[in-house]
Every structure is written in C-alpha cells, then in structure tokens.
Amino acid sequence: MGRDSGDDFIDRLVTRDLTGDRTDFSDDDVQFARRNPQVLRKLSDPLEVKKRYLYVLFGTALAMALASKTIEYTRVLEQFVVVHDLLTNVLFSVSIEVFGAATVAFVMELVFQRRVAENRRLVKALAREASSDIRDSVSGDGSATAPTEPQR
C-alpha cells in the first residue's frame, strides 16, 4: 500500500497538533476533504491518527538515541563531565524508555485494530442475518410473523 494525498493530509494535521499550531480545520483543509472523500475515513478512524502520533514518538526516540551516541563517540563534550553524562547516558536511557513505551503502545494499537475489525465483521454478519430473518418473517399477504432468534 503506497502513500496517498490523504496520508500526507493526516500527517500535516498531526504535525500541526504537535507543534502547537491551531487544531481547527482551515478552509483549505475542508476543501481538500471535499475533493478527496477517501480522507474522511482516515479522519474518522482514531487508530489511524493514533498510529501517526506513535510514529512521531518512534522518530523522537531514535533521534535522541542517535544524538546521545554521537556525542558519546565523538567525545565533543568530554571536558564537561556533567553535561557529557547527561547527554550520553541519561539521554540514551530516556530514548530507550520512550522507544519501549511507543513499541508497546503500537503493538496494543495493532491488536486493538484487529479486534475492532473482527467485531465489525461479526456485527455486519449478525445485522445481515437479522434483516434476512425479518424479511423471511413477513408473509406474502402482508402480515408479519414473529422473527426467529439469530443462530449463534
């Protein structure tokens, strides 16, 4: 599955949320959503948006780990012992903790997404079954009989 303009649109919204820009929709946003109805599904799917926030956490954790190891191996701040320790050991520890938390949250979101998909399939199947039972319960002369219980 490749990226589409809807993915870019959601990414821009997440970026605006995280940078403190306004969170309301501009006229351009509304026009874009009107021209691209596929983006409406993504906008209304909380799992889609949550995953974007988790991607930001992954990226932040990776950048922090990379910065701490770069400072450690280049030894640019070695003469400042406290600063060197903070920017190497402490920053790396924090980055690993953030990465671990984001990983756990991401896995939970994937499992939750599968559960929601299975729930939706079950609800659709039961709704189709119930509607067919109702249609079957209506006799040809217009009178209705009691509907049967759905099979489980």
Secondary structure, DSSP 4 states (H G I P E B T S, - for coil): ----HHHHHHHHHHHHHHHT---SPPHHHHHHHHH-THHHHHHH-HHHHHHHHHHHHHHHHHHHHHHHHHHHHHTTTTTSHHHHHIIIIIHHHHHHHHHHHHHHHHHHHHHHHHHHHHHHHHHHHHHHHHHHHHHHHB-TTS-B-PPPPPP-
